[in-house]
Amino acid sequence: MAYVARSEAQLCSEQFGSGTARGCRAAADGTLQWEAWGRRWWGFSGAFTAKPGGRDGGERVAPGTAVPPLSRLLAVFLPQGFPDSVSPDYLPYQLWDSVQAFASSLSGSLATHAVLLGIGVGDAKASVSAATATWLVKDSTGMLGRIIFAWWMGSKMDCNAKQWRLFADILNDVAMFLEIMAPIFPICFTMTICISNLAKCIVGVAGGATRAALTMHQARRNNMADVSAKDGSQETLVSLAGLLVSLLMLPLVSDCPSLSLGCFFFLTALHIYANYRAVRALVIETLNEGRLWLVLKHFLQRGEVLGPASANQMEPLWTVSLSCKSWLRGTKNPTSFAGTSHKPLKTCKINPPQGAALKLYFGNYLAGALGSNVR
């Protein structure tokens, strides 16, 4: 957005989000001269709306002001306009996500080393044709599994993105464990790595689908592409660091299977813990079935509406769905949550202020989640 300059020499300046401002001055020949970071562009860059300085953009930065090196580095890995252009939970989620990606990269190096060892890399008696056939069977199994899983569960993952994200990462650890154990049982090697690759392809589908849903949540200025691209840059940097550490780690543990397995279990524990903290840091404002069940239960028992942060903290992450509909309709099998059974709801009196607050909070989510038959 643009700002009217207080100086006669400077006509205006524009600043997007919390990025660096650039100013516009009138040249002697009547053209508009844009400048930022000490550089200049000639010509008018497009239509703009002038606003008073200091409004809706924070403190105005003078054109030509040097940008600190740290700010330039952060601009490579953070969305433009950070932190105003993303959700408040962006930073804690991305920090824990980077930790889990680093641990997963190291575990993946151990698993890849085991698979290559089992196929016969470094063994003079190994057949290239047999290794190629094993690799093709492994990839084919994974491709078929990817198609079937996407058809079966594709429409069920975006509303429970946190649960499916956690499931995908745990399944990825299971797949890498199978790859590490595969060389120990050479008779079942092909079947083991096929099952492992099948699990990894399921992880790819679930992880990609939930990542898209979380990107929609994090993007607050129609900047999904920027958020997604910067997330890819962060993941690439973490993976690069993991590869460099793996180059130092593998020569130390490759000759000792027990040490390699111990490192894998430690990295797996770190990976699962970091994933749990990352998912728990998310505060999603929309209502899925589980969060709707929690908000309704709390409101009908205490007359208070849970805020998004409280509802997300109470939401279970180890189960994919809770049966909100059966609890409200009074079925014979009431929903059980946290080891406690709840009686079916029969009647409930809500005073007008509570009803207005409930209606305002839920909006159209209540009707969409419970169906048109629920009154």
C-alpha positions in Angstrom: 0.0 0.0 0.0 1.2 3.5 -0.7 1.6 6.5 1.6 1.7 10.2 0.9 5.2 11.6 1.6 5.6 14.4 4.1 8.6 15.7 2.2 8.2 17.8 -0.9 10.9 15.9 -2.7 9.3 12.5 -2.1 5.8 12.0 -3.6 4.9 8.8 -1.9 6.2 5.5 -0.7 4.7 2.0 -0.8 5.1 -0.9 1.6 3.6 -4.4 1.5 3.0 -6.0 4.9 6.1 -5.6 7.0 8.4 -5.5 4.0 10.8 -2.7 3.2 9.3 0.5 1.9 10.3 2.1 -1.4 9.8 5.7 -2.2 8.8 7.6 -5.4 10.3 10.9 -6.4 9.6 13.1 -9.4 12.5 13.4 -11.8 13.5 16.5 -13.6 11.9 15.2 -16.9 8.6 14.6 -15.2 8.9 10.8 -14.8 8.4 8.9 -11.6 11.5 7.5 -10.0 11.1 4.5 -7.7 13.9 3.6 -5.3 14.5 1.0 -2.5 17.6 -0.3 -0.8 19.7 2.3 -2.5 18.6 1.1 -6.0 16.3 2.9 -8.5 13.8 2.0 -11.1 12.6 4.4 -13.7 9.0 4.6 -14.9 5.7 4.3 -13.1 5.1 0.7 -11.8 1.3 0.7 -11.7 -1.7 2.3 -10.2 -1.7 2.9 -6.5 -3.9 4.4 -3.8 -2.3 7.1 -1.7 -2.9 7.0 2.1 -1.6 9.2 4.9 1.8 8.1 6.3 1.8 5.8 9.3 -1.6 4.2 8.7 -2.1 0.5 8.3 1.5 -0.2 7.7 3.4 0.7 10.9 6.3 3.0 10.9 7.3 4.3 7.5 10.8 3.3 6.4 12.7 5.9 4.5 13.7 5.0 0.9 17.3 4.0 0.5 17.6 2.7 4.1 20.0 -0.2 4.2 18.4 -3.6 5.0 20.2 -5.6 7.7 21.7 -8.9 6.4 19.6 -10.9 8.8 16.4 -9.4 7.4 17.5 -10.2 3.9 18.3 -13.8 4.9 14.9 -14.2 6.7 13.1 -12.8 3.6 14.4 -15.8 1.7 12.7 -18.3 4.0 9.7 -16.4 5.4 6.6 -15.2 3.5 6.4 -11.6 2.4 4.8 -9.5 5.1 5.7 -11.9 8.0 4.3 -12.0 10.6 1.2 -10.1 9.6 0.6 -12.2 6.4 0.5 -15.6 8.2 -1.5 -17.1 11.1 -0.3 -16.5 14.7 0.7 -20.1 15.1 3.0 -20.1 12.0 6.3 -19.6 13.8 6.0 -22.3 16.5 4.6 -24.8 14.0 7.4 -24.2 11.5 10.1 -24.4 14.2 8.9 -27.8 15.4 8.3 -28.9 11.8 11.9 -28.1 11.0 13.1 -30.2 14.0 11.1 -33.2 12.8 12.3 -32.8 9.2 15.9 -32.8 10.4 15.4 -35.9 12.5 13.5 -37.6 9.6 16.3 -36.7 7.2 18.9 -38.5 9.4 16.6 -41.5 9.9 16.1 -41.6 6.1 19.8 -41.8 5.5 20.1 -44.8 7.8 17.2 -46.5 6.1 18.6 -45.8 2.6 22.0 -47.2 3.6 20.3 -50.4 4.8 18.3 -50.7 1.6 21.3 -50.3 -0.7 23.2 -52.8 1.5 20.4 -55.3 1.1 20.1 -54.8 -2.7 23.8 -55.7 -3.0 25.7 -52.5 -3.4 29.3 -53.3 -2.7 28.8 -57.0 -3.1 30.6 -58.5 -6.1 28.2 -61.5 -6.2 25.1 -59.2 -6.5 23.3 -59.2 -9.8 22.4 -55.9 -11.4 19.4 -57.4 -13.1 18.0 -58.8 -9.8 18.6 -55.4 -8.1 16.8 -53.6 -10.9 13.9 -56.0 -10.8 13.6 -55.6 -7.0 13.6 -51.8 -7.3 10.9 -51.9 -10.1 8.6 -54.2 -8.0 9.1 -51.9 -5.0 8.2 -48.7 -7.0 5.2 -50.4 -8.7 3.7 -51.5 -5.4 4.0 -48.0 -4.0 2.4 -46.4 -7.1 -0.6 -48.7 -6.9 -0.9 -48.1 -3.2 -0.8 -44.3 -3.7 -3.7 -44.4 -6.2 -5.9 -46.7 -4.0 -5.3 -44.7 -0.8 -6.0 -41.4 -2.5 -9.3 -42.8 -3.9 -10.2 -44.3 -0.5 -9.3 -41.5 2.0 -8.7 -38.4 -0.2 -11.9 -36.6 0.8 -11.5 -37.3 4.5 -8.1 -35.8 5.3 -8.6 -32.0 5.0 -11.1 -31.8 7.9 -8.8 -33.8 10.2 -5.5 -32.4 8.9 -3.7 -32.5 12.3 -4.6 -36.1 13.0 -3.7 -37.3 9.5 -0.4 -35.3 9.6 0.6 -37.1 12.8 -0.5 -40.5 11.3 1.6 -39.9 8.2 4.8 -39.1 10.1 4.4 -42.1 12.4 3.7 -44.4 9.4 6.9 -42.9 7.8 8.9 -44.0 10.8 7.4 -47.5 10.6 8.4 -47.6 6.9 12.0 -46.6 7.6 12.2 -49.2 10.4 11.2 -51.9 7.9 13.9 -50.7 5.6 16.5 -50.9 8.3 15.4 -54.4 9.3 15.1 -55.7 5.7 18.8 -56.7 5.2 18.7 -58.8 8.4 16.1 -61.1 6.8 17.3 -61.5 3.2 14.7 -64.1 2.3 11.9 -61.6 2.9 13.9 -58.6 1.6 11.8 -57.9 -1.5 8.5 -58.2 0.3 9.7 -56.0 3.2 10.9 -53.1 1.0 7.7 -53.4 -1.0 5.6 -53.0 2.1 7.9 -50.1 3.2 7.5 -48.3 -0.1 3.8 -48.8 0.0 3.7 -47.1 3.4 5.9 -44.3 2.2 3.6 -43.7 -0.8 0.6 -43.5 1.6 2.7 -41.0 3.7 3.2 -38.9 0.6 -0.5 -38.7 -0.1 -1.5 -38.0 3.5 1.3 -35.5 4.0 0.7 -33.6 0.8 -3.1 -33.4 1.4 -2.7 -32.2 5.0 0.1 -29.8 4.0 -2.3 -28.1 1.5 -5.0 -27.8 4.2 -2.5 -26.3 6.7 -1.2 -23.9 4.1 -4.7 -22.6 3.6 -4.9 -22.1 7.4 -1.6 -20.2 7.6 -2.1 -17.9 4.6 -3.9 -14.8 5.7 -3.5 -12.5 2.7 -4.4 -14.7 -0.2 -0.7 -15.7 -0.2 -1.0 -19.5 -0.3 1.6 -19.7 -3.1 4.1 -17.7 -1.1 3.6 -19.6 2.1 3.9 -22.9 0.3 7.0 -21.8 -1.6 8.7 -20.6 1.6 7.8 -23.8 3.4 9.5 -25.7 0.6 12.6 -23.5 1.0 12.7 -24.1 4.7 12.4 -27.9 4.2 15.1 -27.9 1.6 17.5 -26.0 3.9 16.8 -28.5 6.7 17.2 -31.5 4.4 20.5 -30.1 3.2 21.7 -29.7 6.8 20.5 -33.3 7.4 22.5 -34.6 4.4 25.7 -32.9 5.6 25.3 -34.4 9.1 24.5 -37.8 7.6 27.8 -37.7 5.7 29.5 -37.5 9.1 27.2 -39.9 10.9 27.1 -42.8 8.5 30.8 -43.8 8.5 30.6 -43.9 12.3 27.6 -46.1 12.7 27.6 -48.2 9.4 29.9 -50.9 10.8 27.9 -51.3 14.0 24.3 -52.5 13.5 23.4 -52.0 17.1 24.7 -48.5 17.2 22.9 -47.7 13.9 19.6 -49.1 15.3 20.1 -47.1 18.6 20.6 -43.9 16.6 17.5 -44.7 14.6 15.3 -45.2 17.7 16.6 -41.9 19.2 15.9 -40.0 16.0 12.5 -41.6 15.7 11.5 -40.6 19.2 12.7 -37.0 18.5 10.8 -37.1 15.2 7.5 -38.2 16.8 7.8 -35.7 19.7 8.6 -32.8 17.4 5.6 -33.7 15.2 3.3 -33.8 18.2 4.5 -30.4 19.4 4.1 -29.0 15.9 0.6 -30.3 15.4 -0.4 -29.2 19.0 0.8 -25.7 18.3 -1.8 -25.3 15.5 -4.8 -23.2 16.3 -7.3 -23.8 13.5 -10.3 -21.5 13.7 -12.8 -23.7 11.7 -14.8 -26.5 13.2 -14.4 -30.1 12.3 -16.5 -32.9 13.9 -14.1 -33.3 16.8 -13.8 -29.6 17.7 -17.6 -29.1 17.2 -18.3 -32.0 19.6 -16.0 -30.4 22.2 -17.4 -26.9 21.9 -21.0 -28.2 22.0 -20.3 -30.4 25.0 -18.6 -27.6 26.9 -21.4 -25.1 26.1 -24.2 -27.4 27.1 -22.5 -28.4 30.3 -21.1 -25.0 31.5 -22.9 -22.4 29.3 -19.6 -21.1 28.0 -18.3 -21.1 24.4 -14.8 -22.4 24.0 -12.4 -20.2 22.1 -10.4 -21.6 19.2 -7.2 -22.0 21.3 -8.9 -23.9 24.0 -10.8 -26.1 21.6 -7.6 -27.0 19.7 -5.8 -27.8 22.9 -8.5 -30.2 24.0 -8.9 -31.8 20.6 -7.5 -35.4 20.6 -4.8 -36.0 18.1 -4.5 -39.8 18.2 -8.1 -40.4 16.9 -9.3 -39.3 13.5 -13.0 -38.6 14.2 -15.5 -38.3 17.1 -19.1 -39.2 16.6 -20.8 -35.8 17.3 -24.0 -36.8 15.4 -24.7 -39.9 17.4 -24.2 -38.1 20.7 -26.6 -35.3 19.8 -29.2 -37.6 18.4 -29.2 -39.9 21.4 -28.1 -43.2 20.0 -27.7 -46.4 22.1 -24.0 -46.1 21.9 -22.9 -42.7 23.2 -19.6 -41.3 22.2 -16.7 -41.9 24.6 -14.1 -39.3 25.0 -11.0 -39.5 27.2 -12.3 -42.6 28.8 -15.5 -41.0 29.9 -19.0 -41.9 28.6 -21.5 -39.1 28.1 -25.3 -39.5 28.3 -27.3 -38.8 25.2 -28.6 -35.3 24.9 -32.5 -35.2 25.2 -33.5 -31.6 26.1 -31.6 -28.4 26.6 -32.7 -24.9 27.5 -30.7 -22.1 26.2 -31.5 -18.5 27.1 -31.5 -15.8 24.4 -28.0 -14.3 25.1 -26.4 -17.8 25.1 -28.3 -18.7 21.9 -27.2 -15.6 20.2 -23.6 -16.1 21.2 -23.7 -19.7 20.1 -25.3 -18.9 16.7 -22.7 -16.1 16.1 -19.8 -18.4 17.0 -20.8 -21.4 15.0 -22.2 -19.6 11.9 -22.9 -22.0 9.1 -20.5 -24.6 10.5 -23.1 -26.0 12.8 -25.6 -26.8 10.1 -22.9 -28.1 7.7 -21.4 -30.4 10.3 -24.7 -31.9 11.7 -26.7 -32.0 8.5 -30.1 -30.5 7.6 -32.1 -33.1 9.6 -30.8 -31.8 13.0 -32.8 -29.0 14.6 
